[in-house]
Amino acid sequence: MFYELRTYTAMPGKLPNVVARFRDFTSEAFKRHGYHIIGFWTNHIGGSNQELIYMLQWESYEERIKCFASFRSDPERTKFFAESEKDGPIVATVNNVMLEATDFSPLR
């Protein structure tokens, strides 16, 4: 098992749009496509005020590949993402880190 930490940096002034897309579509779509969501966060103190951060849990890398492929090929996702970017891109960058829990971690 491993965890995936993803950080979306919004285009200037577009963090509310990124948060809305995750709240209104992506989080439920992730569940439908088999994702195991740990949580979603924005920075309260420190970091950038233009970031949405979330964590996923995976049983295997193969599961991750399967779920992402299913999500990316979802016609509803394509439509929703296009609508959310009708006034231009809302995400500047995505940073992705795969984490393996230590043997003493409460979250394994």
DOVEX-643202 format. One line per 3 residues: their letters; for each residue x, y, z of C-alpha. Coordinates in Angstrom, 1 decimal. Layout:
N
a	X:Y:Z ~ ...
***
This chain:
108
mfy	0.0:0.0:0.0 ~ 1.1:3.6:-0.7 ~ -0.1:7.1:-0.5
elr	-0.2:9.8:-3.2 ~ 0.2:13.4:-2.3 ~ -0.9:15.8:-5.0
tyt	-0.6:19.6:-5.0 ~ -2.5:21.6:-7.6 ~ -1.3:25.2:-7.9
amp	-4.0:27.3:-9.4 ~ -3.6:30.0:-12.0 ~ -3.5:33.4:-10.3
gkl	-6.9:34.1:-8.6 ~ -8.3:30.7:-9.7 ~ -8.1:28.7:-6.5
pnv	-11.8:29.1:-5.9 ~ -12.4:27.5:-9.3 ~ -10.1:24.6:-8.6
var	-11.7:24.0:-5.2 ~ -15.2:24.2:-6.8 ~ -14.2:21.6:-9.5
frd	-13.1:19.2:-6.8 ~ -16.1:19.9:-4.6 ~ -18.7:19.8:-7.3
fts	-17.4:17.0:-9.5 ~ -14.0:15.4:-9.0 ~ -14.3:14.1:-5.5
eaf	-17.4:12.1:-6.3 ~ -16.1:11.0:-9.7 ~ -12.9:9.8:-7.9
krh	-15.1:7.6:-5.7 ~ -17.0:6.2:-8.7 ~ -13.8:5.3:-10.4
gyh	-12.4:3.4:-7.3 ~ -10.1:6.1:-5.7 ~ -9.5:5.9:-2.0
iig	-9.5:9.5:-0.8 ~ -7.8:10.5:2.4 ~ -8.6:14.2:2.3
fwt	-8.4:17.6:0.6 ~ -6.8:20.7:2.0 ~ -5.9:24.3:1.3
nhi	-3.1:26.1:3.1 ~ -4.1:27.9:6.2 ~ -0.6:29.0:7.4
ggs	2.5:28.7:5.3 ~ 2.8:27.5:1.7 ~ 1.1:29.2:-1.2
nqe	-2.5:30.5:-1.0 ~ -3.0:29.2:-4.5 ~ -2.8:25.5:-3.7
liy	-5.2:22.6:-3.3 ~ -3.6:19.6:-1.8 ~ -5.1:16.1:-1.6
mlq	-4.0:12.6:-0.6 ~ -5.1:9.3:-2.0 ~ -4.4:5.7:-0.8
wes	-3.6:2.9:-3.2 ~ -3.3:-0.8:-2.7 ~ -0.9:-1.0:-5.7
yee	0.5:1.0:-8.6 ~ -1.6:-1.1:-10.9 ~ -4.8:0.0:-9.1
rik	-3.7:3.6:-9.5 ~ -3.1:3.2:-13.2 ~ -6.5:1.5:-13.7
cfa	-8.4:4.2:-11.7 ~ -6.7:7.1:-13.4 ~ -7.3:5.6:-16.8
sfr	-11.0:5.1:-16.0 ~ -11.3:8.7:-14.7 ~ -9.5:10.3:-17.6
sdp	-11.7:8.4:-20.2 ~ -15.0:9.4:-18.4 ~ -17.0:11.5:-20.9
ert	-18.6:13.3:-18.0 ~ -15.2:14.4:-16.7 ~ -14.2:15.7:-20.1
kff	-17.4:17.8:-20.3 ~ -17.1:19.1:-16.7 ~ -13.4:20.0:-17.1
aes	-14.1:21.8:-20.4 ~ -16.9:23.8:-18.8 ~ -14.7:24.7:-15.8
ekd	-12.0:26.0:-18.1 ~ -14.3:27.9:-20.6 ~ -12.6:31.2:-19.5
gpi	-9.1:29.7:-19.6 ~ -7.0:27.2:-17.6 ~ -7.5:27.1:-13.9
vat	-4.5:24.9:-12.9 ~ -1.0:26.1:-13.4 ~ 0.9:23.1:-12.2
vnn	0.4:19.7:-10.5 ~ 3.0:18.2:-8.2 ~ 2.8:14.5:-7.4
vml	4.6:12.5:-4.7 ~ 4.2:8.8:-4.0 ~ 4.7:8.0:-0.3
eat	5.4:4.7:1.5 ~ 4.5:4.6:5.2 ~ 7.2:3.7:7.6
dfs	6.8:0.7:9.9 ~ 6.0:3.0:12.8 ~ 3.5:5.2:11.0
plr	-0.1:5.2:12.4 ~ -1.4:5.5:8.9 ~ -0.2:2.5:6.9
***
